[in-house]
Each structure stands twice: as C-alpha cells, then as structure tokens.
C-alpha cells in the first residue's frame, strides 16, 4: 500500500501550543516554478485543525517546496456543538523572517442524531468507473493511435504527476479535461465547443490509492503525530478538489498557462456535507465555471460518493490576468523555468506557416523513423500487411539506451526520452493488434490445420518469427521499466507491460475449449525479471516499486504468478554453480516481499483479478460455497504490536495463534476434490505454497547481514503463518543462529516459533542458546528483546537443574563486565530463575571461592550440562554488592535477605540505559542528607607557594603539603 499522501500530511508538534511543523516538503503541480501546489497547503491545514480538536481561507502568498511549513492553529471557539479553528501556514525565509502563505478558517459541528431535512443535488449520469481504464493508460493509447501529441502527454505528466501519485483517476470519454489533457492540448476540438463557457462541465472519477481503513502508524520519526482515517480522507478531498479548479476557465476556452500572465487562487471555500468520509472509495468530481471579469473568475467543484451522495463542494475566486509584454520585468511568469514550460507546449497557432522541411526538422530523426515504421504496421495498416518493418522497429527499440552518461546534454536526453517512449507505445499498439487477431498465438490442439499442409507450415513459421519479435520487445520493455533514467518512461513502460499481459491473457483464455482462465507465464516471467534484475546499478528504484504495488498488493492472480516466477528465478540462480549470482537479486526480491501488506487467509478472500477470473465448477461451488460474499483480505502485519522503547517491534514475542476459519461450519472440499474441481488460483493452499516457494528461494540466495536482519524481523509473524510447511526454514534459521551476534539472537525467535507452533524437534536448542550468552549480548541494541525471549525459553519448571544452573552462572559471570543497565536486568532475572528452580538455591548458600581458578565452573565448556555450575557458588553476585553505582549495589543485596518475593516483573528492568539511570538518579528525592566528612581548616603556606625545601620544619606550625609533594 502506498503511503505517499500520508507522509505528505504528517506533522509534529511545535514548541508552542497548537503549533505544528511538517515532516515532509511540499511538492509542485501545475507550475514549473518551485511553488507548492495549493492543495498541499490546504490538506496540511485540514490535518492540523484535526489535530487540535467546511472551510474558508485565503492564499497570502506562494508556498515554497524547498523548506518545511509551520502551522499555527488558533482556537477561535469551542462549545458543546461547534468548534472553530483558524490555521495560518508560514515558512522561514532566507533572511530569517517568516512569511505567511495561507490562512484557513475551519468550522466543525457535532453530528446530529437524526436528520430533519434530507435532500441532495443529483449526481450526473455517467459511465461507471469499472468500465474505464486509468487516465494515464488512456493517454498512452491515444499517443499510440496518434490522436494526441506525445509532447502534450509528457507535459501533462510533468505538470500534474503529483495528483496521480496519490489518486486513482479515470475520466469518461467525452469529458472536457480528458479530451484536452486538463487543458494542455489547446488545439484539439472538444465535444462541448458549441456550448457557452458557463454551460460546459467536466467530470472525473477519483479515489485514494491508499486504504484509509487501516492508516499505518508514523514511521521514520518519533515526533510524527498519528493520522486518523477521517482526517486523512478530509485532507485528501481538499487536495483533490483544489486540482485544476483555478484554471478551469482557461481549459474550457482552449487556452492554458502560456496564454496568461498570471493564474492563481485568491480565496476558496471547501464545504464537507457528510460525516462519513472514505477517500478510498470512488467519488465523482464535477467542475464548472460561473463568472469571470476584471481579471478574476469564480468556479465551483462538486464531489459525489458512488451512491449519489453529495460529499463536498469547493468554490474558488481566481486571478486570471492577460499577458502584458509591454515591458520586461522579473516576475514568476517571466522566469526561465516558466518560459521553458511554455516553449515546450504545442503552440495554438503560428503567425506564419513554416516550410515542411523546417517543421520536420523539429522532430528528432529517430522519432520520425519510428513513426514511419509504425505507420506500415497494424493497427495503422491492415492486419495482413507486410510485417517486415516490425523487425526494423523492434531492432531500433532494442538499440535505444536506457542509461545515459552524466555528461549527456539536455537535448540528447530529451531525444532519448521521446524515442524510447514513442517506440514503446508504437510497438505496444502493433502487438496488441497482432495478438487480438491471432497472429502470434496459435490455436490449441484440435483447431489447427492439417499436418503436411504447406500453407500451414508457412503460417506457423510466421508465428514463430513473430513470437521471437514479441519476446525481444517484452524483454526490452521490461528493461526500460526497471532501469530507464527517466521516471515517467519507467512507469509508462511498466503500465504498458501489464496492459499487454492482460491482453494476451484474454486472448489465450478465448482459445481454451472451456474458456478456463489462462495466464501468459512466459511474458510475465520477463516482466518479473525486469523488476528483480534491472540493468544499470541493479537496484529496484523506489518509484518503480510504488507503481508495482498497484498490482502486487491488490490482485490475487498477479501476486500468485509473481511469487511463482520469482521463486523460479531465485532458485535457478541459487542452483547455478558456474554463473555468479546477481548481487541485487536478493535485495530487490526482499524489498518487494516486504511491501506485501495483505494475503488471503481463507478461500473467500481470493476475489480480485487483473486478468480473466478463474471459474470453479458447479460441483465445487455447491460443496464449498465459493460464491459467497467475498471478504476483505487480512493484513499481514495486522497483529504487529506497537514499537517499544528499545526499538523493538515485538519481533521476539511469540507469534499469535492463527484465527479460526470463519467458514469452518461450511462443508469443505477434500484435498482430492480440491485438486480435481478447483483451478489453483482459487485454492488457498496453492497461494500459500507459492508464497512459501518464493521465500525459500530468497533464503537460498546469499544474504548480507542487513538483509538477514530484515528477513528475521518479519519472519515469525508475517512469513511462517502463511507457509504450508514452515519447518523447511529450519536449516536457514540454524545456520543463522550459528553465526552468533545480532543475527543469532534474531534467529532464535523463528526457531522458537517452529518449536512451539509447528512441533519442531531441535535437541541442541539450549546449547545454541547458551553459546549466544557472551559479553557482546550485554552491549547490543537487541539486549532487551533477547532477555524477553530468554525469559520465555527458561520459563518451564521442567528444565534440568544443571541446565538452569549453567545459565544462572553464565549470566552472573557476564555481569562482572556488563554496563550497569545490563546488570539491573541480570539480577532480577537470576532471582526469578532461582525461585522457579529451588534446586539451584544451593548456589547462593555455598561459601565464596578464594579466586577464579578454584571455581569448579568451566566457562569454556560449550555444553551447559557439563559446565559444573551446580557445584559452584554465585560469588559474582556478592561482588556486585560493592558496585560503584548505588542502585546496582542495592539491588544485589536482595540475595543476602530473605527471598520472600515470588518474582520480579522483568518489564520494569529491561529498558534501562545510561540515560534512564542518570535521569533516575538526578530526579531521585533525598529524604535524609548524607553524612559528610569534616572539612579541614585551611592552613597558610607562607609567603611562597613553593618555599625552599631546606626551610626549617615547625612542629606546631602550618605544614606545606604542596612543597612536600613536589620534593623528590
């Protein structure tokens, strides 16, 4: 799940009451200058107001994108029914002053128990969002069909990419902002050109790409304030409604930013009409403009929920001034960035027609060649046209570089970007046409032509040749998606590949005699390889991972087949003895596996598909009730506890018991019937097996220390419960334990989970545990977690006394060189073990030894049973009674008193450090003043500080101590 918008609106409390500071920088949109998108500021204001408990506000100036924002919330009124807050956003300037950028007044009202009047502005009738493609895919299709200029799409993604990072957007065909790419394409005719400006409308489906039903806790900063689902939805609605509203009059009039001198919001009003806000659901947005004159315009936006309820409205008064080129002045609209933005847009009209050769020279030669070749191929040409240009086009695409040297000029970069983008989508359109007409894939057995027919052989030869070109194209497109230097091209390539996967799957399904769902495994394997083994530096880029989350964390078929292909890829490299293993394969695969937020726990949760949904037989449906209402997938980390002070995420807690199957009362299929009647995609066992194979493939690769820690932290809670046979991780966990150190400590939790939850027999467990008790364990960051786990391991009263005595003696010996924070953990821990195992009490009653050599305890023995600890004494604890720190020496004296206390609560001693102990000592109240030694009377030392050494001594006179000390 992407959390980009939540990170954008996270903030911490300032030094003054009702003052907040953002934790992330704002971003620009619809502007080439470093000025933040106004919706960012508005969303922050809404979030800050929620932290103190529709809105009207004024923009006081632009918000910079290179510095954090301070938000001051004024409590205007707080009554039993109403609450009003005034929020002022400001930023620190370079000269040390503060400049305000936004002032917002927000009104909150207590929800009424009943509604006196209920009415609603009807929602327009429009194409359902389920029947529409994402808008960025629709734009790419228009580029391939040559109905929109590629520069328009590139400029659109550059200006409005921020909106698409946080929102899923779909625009029905025929809507104004969809036809002119939010106003950028000023030359394209629209279906509403015959209407007056105030009668024009544009409607858009949108929703958050983040599931606000489970907002993750703050990460990366301990000061970050939590975000509720309601406040996040309100902030995102404010963010989305502000988009494009200021230049709606321009977009509806075939004009854009290059045609005006200024276009910005002066003031606005956002009114929310519903108490139930969920931006994760689809909403319909409608924009219209009302009036405009004297350099100002007034526009409105309406937002309906999918069930037709009007959720919110926004109105804006905007500045819209004509350009005045009478005098050149330095202003935001005449900056080089703004001029570059204007010059890159397609001009609405030229003063004079240029010669054809001059116009053609503006397009790079490579792009012209790609366009010419694509024009000779389907869909531009007939399906039965000569396909020889396809080889040239694919070869040209393969020859385009994905990485460029740092010294590459801006013009060369732009040429490469255009060429790769044009070739990518031109070939996508060609292969989509060829696939849909059956030119690449043949029919299944029983539908082919007769053997020996020369025509059939020719057709088959063409298919083989086309499949080779198809594989070359997909391989190169996957390389572009994983490693191209331009983020826009990378994401566009990934979307194109997933669209082709869906197209190919649909055609393969249509070929099957029973129309059973088919998956293009060979094509998808190349996509997976491009993600896990990108060229260049080999690292999976963050934006590519976030884009991949759209499919990976949502669709069951994509997740299932990715796990299978990734497992095969990892296993093939791990088993290859000669070829070196790619260094970033394990890191990239782990990064993607870590990002998985949900996984089905019952069969009814397998219900979302990117391609054709698999169909169960009627017999299977009647037995297992698979047609029941689908339930939401359970989060992988839904039971993860909160972070504690030692940095722990509960990784050393025992994994929670798996919840009972909610469908346990329904009749279930036997294993034999499940395999016979259900496709693998509909069986939970198949998903868990694919999940297990992928993780085992990852563990078969060499992992560095950092990667091993990342695996061990999530293994017991997010991995083992979803495996079909968790005990297959035993060998890797044992090897990790043998490595010792932090890795060995973390690996213990996985082994303990296997022993307690999955009946693993591991006789050497306590031997391995004993080996981890060394001096280092008293100093590592994971010491509190280690002792939490050690308390669980040693908590059984059935352990042999000799074994427990060895652990007690080893801990006592380590306490002699441990820091005070560790000693105060060891002492109560030993006390609890002695009370739990009375047979070890003899260790504190034996007389202390004279020296270490006479101690029968063998500290070098690895087997705890053979250490001889039972015959030794705990003289180390007696030594601690004279510790220099009073809190340690006082705690050690509990063994010299009557041990009447049953046990100590270890949680009270685990999280101490030097800082906490110093704070305790500094704040401790002293009841009785300590006795002080008498202060000696000051003695004179004569006329010289260093008198001569041969001066006569005076029996009863003053003694010169300094002179005596300096006499050798």
Secondary structure by P-SEA (a helix, b strand, c coil): ccaaaaaaabbbbcccccbbbbcbbbbbcccccccccaaaaaaaaaaaaaacccbbbbbcbbbbccbbbbbbbbcccccccbbbbbbbbbbbccccbbbbcbbbbbbbbcccccccbbbbccccccccccccccaaaaaaaaaaaccccaaaaaaaaaacaaaaaccbbbbccccccccccccccccccccccccccccbbbbbbbbbcccccccccccccccbbbbcaaaaaaaaaaaaaaccccaaaaaacccccccccbbbbccbbbbbcccccccccbbbbbbbbccccccbbbbbbbbbcccccccbbbbbbbbbbccccccccccccccaaaaaaaaacccccccccccaaaaaaaccaaaaaaaaaaaaccccccccccccaaaaaaaaaaaccccccccccaaaaaaaaaaaaaaaaaaaaaaaaaaaaccccccccccccccccaaaaaaaaaaaaaaaaaaaaaaaaaaaacccccaaaaaaaaaaaaaaaaaaaaaaaaaccccccccaaaaaaaaaaaaacccccccccaaaaaaacccccccaaaaaaaaaaaaaaaaaaaaccccccccaaaaaaaaaaaaccccccccccccccccbbbbbcaaaaaacccccccccccccccccccccccccccccccccccccccccccccccaaaaaccccccccaaaaaaaaaaaaaaaaaccccaaaaaaaaacccccccccccccccaaaaaaaaaaaccaaaaaaaaaaaaaaccccccccaaaaaaaaacccccccccaaaaaaaaaaaaaccccccaaaaaaaaaaaaaaaccccaaaaaaaaaaaaaaaaacccccccccccccccccccccccccccccccccccccccccccccccccaaaaaaacccccccccccccccccccccaaaaaaaaaacccccccccccccccccccccccccccccccccccccaaaaaacc
